[in-house]
Structure formats: C-alpha cells, structure tokens
Amino acid sequence: MTSPADPAPSPAHLPAGWSARPPAEPDVPALTRLLRAHERAARGRAGAHEHQVAATVTGPGAARRQQVVVEDADGVLRAWTSSHDRAAGRVLVAVTVDPDLAEEAADPVAAWCFERAARDGAWLAAARGLERTQLDSGAFAGDSRQQRWLGRAGYRHVRNWWQMSRPVTPAEGSPPEPDAGVEVRRVRREEAAGMPEESDLRAVHHVLEASFTDHFNSHREDFEEFLTRLREDPGHRWDHWWLALVDGEPAGALVASTVAGHGADDAGRARPDGSYVDYLGVLASARGRGVARTLLGTVIADAAARGRDRVDLEVDADSPTGAHDLYRSLGWRTGYTTQSWHCELPVGSG
C-alpha cells in the first residue's frame, strides 16, 4: 500500500495558489503560533507549548501519525491536519485552521483538511487490516466554527468532557493515610534512573484496561502499545506512576505527567509546572475502599512536594460513575468544556 504522505487531489479544493505538504522540524514555531492562536480564539487563552508541538511533528510518535500542513500563496502556514493511529479501530483527527482567515477561505481549507484526514485515517486502519474505523475529533464547547466544519464533514457530537483543575499549596506535601488493607506506592524500579519492573507496569495496564472496559468509547490497547504511547508524551515521568494494592493485590492505578506552566502571575513571573492525571482506574471489586481518593491525594501531595501549583484532569461529563462528584469534593473545578465528535468510516471510502 502506498503511504499517503504526499497530498493527492481531493474533491475539496484549496484556494488558488495554496499548497499542502508534510510538516518538518523548521515548521514547529509556526505551528505552535497557529495552535495558540486557535486556542485563544476558541476558548479565550492559549496553552500549547513548542515542545509539545515538536513531539507531535518529529517525536517518536510521529510514525503513527499522518500529518499535512497547508500554506497560502505567500508561504504562510494556515492549517494543520493530523490523523493519529490511537488504537485498533480509533483514529484521532485534529484539524487546526488559522482563526484570522475569512470564512470564504477558511471553509474550503477546513473541508480539504477533513477530507485529507479521512483518507489518512482509512490508510491507517487498512494498515491494521481493518475494514472500518472510528474518526475521533473534537472542539471546544464554544467553538461554533469548528463544530460547523465537523458537522459538514460527517461527524456527530457524542460526548462532553470537563477539563478540571485543582490548585495545590506547599502545605499539602504529605500523602494521605489510606484505609485499612490499602497500600499506594510508586511502580518499583531497580535503580532511580532505570526502567520500572515489568510486573508493576503490567499490573498498571491490567487495572486500567479492566477499569475502563465499560466506559464510553473504550478501545482495547495491548501492553506494548500502551507503554510506547505514554512514553512518547514529553511530560512522561516514571515516578508519576502509582499502583494501589488492596489486601495485597493490584486493584487501582494512577498515571500522571508533567504539564508546563502557562502565562505569568501578577508579578510577571512564569507560572510553575503542574501535574496532569492521564489515567485513574480502580477495579470494580475494590471500589468503596477509598482507593481513588487515596490515589488522588497522593498525586496532590506529590505535586506540592515538587513545588507545582495545580493538578489538572479530564472527566466525562456524562459518566454514570459520578467521578466528577469525587473530584469536586477534593477541590477540582471545571475550567472549560471540550466535545468529542465521531465519524464511522468504512476503509474503502478513504
């Protein structure tokens, strides 16, 4: 099968004189500016950092992405589309279009990008031997422009997600005392700078897979895929992985990462880094033992001990588990809302 890395003709057309090509390392600063401009227009503030964009464009995970940038007639980057082979049957689609573009130019560019993303998603699915795949994209809740483009491209709005944050103070540096029979520890490592023990990593993977089986849009991910994907995150740290044992057996897990500080305080000082809860899972058999609360208290204490000012996370606004009530009780508050939009794609149509 021929890789779709080089743009091909599409029913949607770019404006006259515009062109498309794969991104390269020199594009990272311009792509960061593009993404930050989109974030400011869509949610009121920017959060993207250049190291995150670099990881997407040139990092180890770039091999599982098909990406294209769109330039105007003057060679200015105006759009970026990425199709990420996230798991078997699921392709994450990101389309970013310059918010300063007038509608008559932005609409055809967006249509071209979404058609390109579908073609790339079909190619990624076919490489796995699949006959169809889910295209999973999103928008900020207040971004009517992106939502309009998603609807036109055949996506439907399926879920809302609350992006929550909790401030952390230096006084919170002591981890909580767990309930009887519960132990929380970091994954074990033979040396401070070495790889964790595989048995602990497999225990984390098993707990998370089992915990999320009945959750919205769960797609099974094998151990190697899971490990490789998380290590590609520039914020990944092995000492941000915790395992909870209940009566001596693995029953809960929390994986966190580092997020760079954004903006400045009133004195003009750069804000400190924060922690981000990527995954929190507890086996059904261990619920009601305070495991999730203890894991969350542990990551709060860890952030405080590192001099960080917050712990962020995402929660399904429509989840039947009531997880958001636990987060609120522990001090998390919603900063903004994002949406999931899905499109089911037969591979042959790409």
C-alpha positions in Angstrom: 0.0 0.0 0.0 1.3 3.4 -0.9 1.7 5.9 2.0 -0.5 9.0 1.7 2.3 11.2 3.0 2.2 13.3 -0.2 -1.0 15.2 -0.8 -3.3 13.9 -3.5 -6.2 15.5 -5.4 -9.4 15.8 -3.3 -13.0 16.8 -4.1 -12.5 19.7 -1.8 -10.1 22.3 -3.3 -7.6 24.7 -1.6 -7.7 28.3 -2.7 -5.8 29.2 -5.8 -2.0 29.3 -5.2 -2.2 27.4 -1.9 -0.4 24.1 -1.3 0.0 21.3 1.1 2.9 19.2 2.3 4.1 17.1 5.3 5.4 19.2 8.2 9.0 19.3 9.2 11.1 20.4 12.2 11.5 24.0 10.9 7.7 24.3 10.9 7.4 23.8 14.7 7.5 27.5 15.8 4.9 28.5 13.1 2.7 25.5 14.0 2.9 26.5 17.7 1.8 30.0 16.9 -1.1 28.6 14.8 -2.3 26.3 17.5 -2.0 29.0 20.2 -4.0 31.4 18.0 -6.7 28.8 17.6 -6.8 28.2 21.4 -7.1 31.9 22.1 -10.0 32.3 19.6 -11.8 29.2 20.7 -11.5 29.2 24.5 -10.0 32.6 25.4 -6.5 31.5 26.3 -3.5 29.6 24.8 -2.0 26.6 26.3 0.1 24.9 23.7 3.9 24.8 24.1 6.5 24.4 21.4 8.0 21.2 22.9 4.5 19.6 22.7 4.2 20.5 19.0 7.7 19.3 18.3 6.9 15.9 19.9 3.9 15.6 17.6 5.7 16.6 14.4 9.1 15.0 14.9 9.0 12.9 18.1 8.9 9.1 18.3 5.1 9.0 18.0 5.2 10.8 14.6 5.5 7.5 12.9 1.9 6.7 13.9 0.6 9.9 12.5 -0.2 11.2 9.0 0.2 14.9 9.0 -0.2 17.7 6.5 0.3 21.5 6.7 -1.3 24.0 4.3 0.4 27.1 3.1 -1.1 30.1 1.5 0.2 31.7 -1.7 2.8 33.6 0.3 4.1 30.5 2.0 2.4 31.3 5.4 1.2 28.2 7.3 -2.6 28.5 7.6 -3.7 25.0 8.6 -2.5 21.7 10.0 -4.2 18.3 10.0 -3.1 15.2 11.9 -4.5 11.6 11.9 -3.2 9.6 14.8 -3.4 5.8 14.9 -4.5 5.8 18.6 -5.8 2.2 18.9 -7.3 -0.5 16.7 -10.4 1.0 15.2 -9.8 4.5 16.5 -8.0 7.4 14.7 -7.7 10.7 16.4 -8.2 13.6 14.0 -7.0 17.1 14.7 -7.7 19.9 12.2 -6.5 23.4 13.1 -7.2 26.3 10.8 -5.9 29.9 11.2 -8.7 31.8 13.1 -7.8 35.0 11.2 -8.8 33.5 7.9 -12.0 34.9 6.4 -14.8 32.4 6.1 -14.6 32.3 2.3 -11.0 31.0 2.6 -11.3 29.1 5.9 -14.3 26.9 4.9 -12.7 25.2 1.8 -9.4 24.8 3.7 -11.2 23.1 6.6 -13.2 20.9 4.1 -9.9 19.9 2.4 -8.3 19.1 5.7 -11.1 16.9 7.0 -11.2 15.0 3.7 -7.5 14.5 3.9 -7.8 13.3 7.5 -10.4 10.8 6.4 -8.1 9.5 3.6 -5.2 9.2 6.1 -7.4 7.5 8.7 -8.6 4.9 6.2 -5.0 4.2 5.3 -4.0 3.8 8.9 -6.9 1.4 9.5 -6.2 -0.6 6.4 -2.6 -1.0 7.6 -4.0 -2.8 10.6 -6.2 -5.0 8.4 -9.4 -3.3 9.5 -12.5 -2.8 7.3 -13.7 0.3 9.1 -12.5 2.7 11.8 -13.8 5.5 14.0 -12.5 9.0 13.3 -12.5 10.8 16.7 -12.1 14.5 16.6 -13.2 17.4 18.9 -13.9 21.0 19.6 -14.0 23.5 22.4 -17.6 23.9 23.6 -17.8 27.5 22.5 -16.1 27.0 19.1 -19.1 27.1 16.7 -16.8 27.4 13.7 -15.1 24.1 14.4 -18.4 22.5 15.2 -19.9 23.6 11.9 -16.9 22.1 10.0 -17.2 18.8 11.9 -20.9 18.5 11.1 -20.2 19.2 7.4 -17.5 16.5 7.4 -20.0 13.9 8.6 -19.1 13.9 12.3 -21.6 14.0 15.1 -21.3 15.4 18.6 -21.3 12.4 21.0 -19.8 13.5 24.4 -18.8 16.4 26.6 -15.7 16.5 28.8 -15.0 18.8 31.7 -11.4 20.0 31.9 -10.8 20.4 35.6 -8.0 21.9 37.7 -7.2 21.9 41.4 -4.8 24.4 43.0 -2.0 23.0 45.1 -0.3 24.6 48.1 3.1 23.8 49.7 1.3 22.7 52.8 -0.3 19.7 51.0 3.0 17.8 50.6 2.1 14.9 52.8 0.3 11.9 51.2 -3.0 10.8 52.8 -3.3 7.8 55.1 -5.0 5.0 53.2 -7.9 2.9 54.5 -7.1 -0.4 56.2 -5.9 -3.0 53.7 -5.0 -0.4 51.1 -1.4 0.4 50.1 -0.3 3.0 47.5 3.2 3.1 46.1 5.1 4.1 43.0 5.9 1.4 40.5 9.1 -0.2 41.6 12.4 0.5 39.9 15.7 -1.3 40.3 17.6 2.0 40.0 16.5 5.6 40.4 17.1 6.2 36.6 16.1 2.8 35.4 13.0 1.2 33.9 10.3 0.1 36.3 9.7 -3.5 37.0 7.7 -5.1 34.1 5.4 -6.8 36.6 4.3 -3.5 38.0 3.8 -1.9 34.6 1.7 -4.9 33.5 -0.3 -4.6 36.7 -1.0 -0.9 35.9 -2.0 -1.8 32.4 -4.3 -4.6 33.5 -6.0 -2.5 36.1 -6.6 0.4 33.7 -7.9 -1.9 30.9 -10.2 -3.7 33.3 -11.4 -0.5 34.9 -12.3 1.2 31.6 -13.9 -1.8 29.8 -17.4 -0.5 30.2 -16.6 3.2 29.8 -17.6 5.4 26.9 -15.6 4.7 23.7 -13.2 2.3 25.3 -10.8 0.6 22.8 -8.5 -2.1 24.0 -4.8 -1.3 23.8 -2.2 -4.0 24.2 0.6 -3.6 26.7 3.3 -2.6 24.2 1.1 0.0 22.5 0.1 1.4 25.9 3.6 1.7 27.1 5.0 3.1 23.9 2.3 5.7 23.6 2.6 7.1 27.1 6.4 7.2 26.9 6.1 9.4 23.8 4.5 12.2 25.8 7.1 14.9 26.6 5.6 15.1 30.1 6.1 11.4 30.8 7.9 10.6 34.1 8.2 7.1 35.6 8.0 8.5 39.1 4.4 9.7 38.2 3.1 6.1 38.0 1.3 4.8 41.1 -0.1 1.4 41.9 -2.7 0.7 44.6 -2.8 -2.7 46.4 -5.9 -3.8 48.2 -5.4 -6.7 50.5 -2.0 -7.2 48.8 -3.4 -7.4 45.2 -3.2 -4.7 42.5 -6.6 -3.0 42.3 -6.0 0.6 41.4 -3.6 2.7 39.3 -2.9 6.4 38.5 -0.6 7.6 35.8 0.2 11.3 35.7 2.5 13.5 33.7 4.1 17.0 33.9 2.5 19.9 32.2 4.4 23.1 31.5 3.4 26.3 33.3 1.5 28.8 31.2 1.3 32.6 31.4 2.6 34.7 34.3 1.5 35.8 37.7 0.7 39.4 38.7 4.4 40.0 39.3 5.3 38.8 35.8 6.9 35.6 37.0 6.5 32.5 34.9 3.9 30.1 36.4 5.3 26.8 37.8 4.7 23.5 36.1 1.6 21.4 37.1 0.7 17.7 37.2 -1.9 16.1 34.9 -3.8 12.9 35.7 -3.7 10.9 32.5 -5.4 7.8 33.9 -7.1 6.8 37.1 -8.7 3.4 37.4 -10.0 1.1 40.2 -11.2 -2.4 39.7 -14.9 -2.9 40.4 -14.1 -5.4 43.2 -12.1 -2.8 45.1 -14.5 0.2 44.9 -15.8 1.6 48.1 -12.3 1.2 49.8 -11.2 4.8 49.3 -8.7 3.7 46.6 -9.4 6.5 44.1 -9.5 9.2 46.9 -6.1 7.9 48.2 -4.5 7.9 44.7 -5.8 11.4 44.1 -4.5 12.6 47.4 -1.1 11.0 46.6 -0.8 12.9 43.3 -1.8 16.2 45.0 0.9 15.6 47.7 3.5 14.7 45.0 2.7 17.9 43.1 3.0 20.0 46.2 6.3 18.4 47.1 7.6 19.3 43.7 6.6 23.0 44.0 3.8 22.8 41.5 0.7 24.9 41.6 -2.0 22.7 40.3 -3.2 19.2 39.3 -5.3 19.0 36.1 -7.5 16.2 34.7 -10.3 15.5 32.3 -13.6 13.8 33.3 -16.5 12.5 31.2 -19.4 15.0 31.9 -21.9 12.3 31.1 -20.3 9.4 33.1 -22.7 7.3 35.1 -20.0 6.6 37.7 -20.2 10.1 39.3 -16.4 10.6 39.2 -16.9 14.3 38.9 -18.6 14.4 42.3 -15.4 12.9 43.8 -13.2 15.4 42.1 -15.4 18.3 43.2 -15.3 17.1 46.8 -11.5 17.1 46.6 -11.3 20.6 45.3 -11.3 20.3 41.5 -13.3 22.8 39.5 -14.1 22.9 35.8 -12.2 25.5 33.7 -13.7 24.7 30.3 -15.5 22.1 28.4 -14.5 20.1 25.3 -16.5 17.9 23.0 -16.0 14.6 21.2 -17.2 14.3 17.6 -17.2 10.9 15.9 -17.5 9.7 12.3 -17.6 6.0 11.4 -15.5 5.4 8.3 -15.6 2.4 6.0 -11.9 1.9 5.0 -12.8 1.6 1.3 -14.2 5.1 1.3 -10.9 6.7 2.3 
